[in-house]
């Protein structure tokens, strides 16, 4: 998979979770990603190809979790910083942690 996410300027502590996700800009601009280092304000994703640009609006989706609309804030090779349109609440962050734990458990069972 692509390089791990790089550090950027942060307003909140990031949770070191990793989730398989999809990004979407339009019906024909979609791709796989790995969502990591989540905070209430945003996250880092890694993508297979450097196709996203600073300022673009994207929607992230991980499993059955609600969609996460946001804007690309920085791009470094295949690592992309996303600022969410609306900060995540505690329950949403807890749900992401639970989903990541379930993905990890499923991967180790295989």
C-alpha positions in Angstrom: 0.0 0.0 0.0 1.1 3.6 -0.3 3.5 5.4 2.1 2.3 6.1 5.7 0.7 9.5 6.3 3.1 12.4 7.1 2.8 14.7 10.0 1.1 18.1 9.5 0.0 21.0 11.7 -2.6 19.6 14.1 -5.3 21.3 16.2 -6.2 18.1 18.1 -4.5 14.8 19.0 -4.9 12.2 16.3 -6.2 8.7 17.0 -3.9 6.1 15.4 -6.6 4.0 13.7 -6.5 2.5 10.3 -9.5 1.9 8.1 -10.1 0.8 4.6 -12.1 3.6 2.9 -13.2 5.0 -0.4 -13.0 8.7 -1.5 -15.4 10.3 -4.0 -15.4 13.7 -5.8 -18.0 12.8 -8.3 -19.8 9.8 -9.7 -16.8 9.0 -11.9 -14.0 10.2 -9.6 -13.6 7.6 -6.9 -10.8 5.6 -5.4 -9.7 3.3 -2.6 -7.9 4.8 0.3 -6.6 3.9 3.8 -7.9 6.4 6.4 -5.6 7.0 9.3 -4.7 9.4 12.1 -8.2 10.6 12.7 -9.1 13.7 14.8 -12.4 15.5 15.3 -11.3 18.0 12.6 -9.8 15.7 10.0 -7.7 12.7 9.0 -5.0 11.5 6.7 -5.6 9.2 3.8 -3.2 7.3 1.6 -4.2 6.6 -2.0 -2.7 4.5 -4.7 -2.1 7.4 -7.1 -1.6 11.1 -6.4 -4.9 12.3 -8.0 -6.3 14.6 -5.4 -5.4 18.3 -5.3 -5.5 20.9 -2.5 -8.9 22.6 -2.2 -10.9 19.8 -3.7 -14.1 18.7 -2.0 -14.2 15.0 -1.3 -16.5 12.5 0.5 -14.9 9.7 2.5 -16.7 6.4 3.3 -15.5 3.6 5.5 -17.7 0.5 5.7 -21.2 1.2 6.9 -20.2 4.4 8.7 -21.8 7.7 7.7 -20.2 9.7 4.9 -17.5 12.2 5.9 -17.5 15.2 3.6 -14.3 17.4 3.7 -11.8 19.3 1.8 -8.2 18.4 0.8 -5.8 20.6 2.8 -2.5 19.2 1.8 -1.0 16.5 -0.5 2.4 14.9 -0.2 2.9 12.2 -2.8 0.1 9.7 -2.0 -0.6 11.0 1.5 -3.5 13.4 1.6 -4.8 15.6 4.6 -8.5 16.0 4.8 -10.3 18.6 6.9 -13.9 17.5 7.6 -16.7 20.0 6.8 -18.1 19.3 10.3 -16.1 18.3 13.3 -16.7 14.7 14.5 -18.4 14.2 17.9 -17.2 11.8 20.5 -19.7 9.1 19.5 -18.5 9.2 15.8 -14.9 8.9 16.9 -15.8 6.0 19.2 -17.6 4.3 16.2 -14.5 4.7 14.0 -12.4 3.1 16.7 -14.8 0.2 17.0 -15.0 -0.3 13.2 -11.1 -0.2 13.0 -10.9 -2.8 15.8 -13.4 -5.0 14.0 -11.5 -4.8 10.7 -8.2 -5.6 12.5 -9.8 -8.6 14.3 -11.3 -9.9 11.0 -7.9 -9.6 9.3 -6.1 -11.6 12.0 -8.8 -14.4 11.7 -8.0 -14.9 8.0 
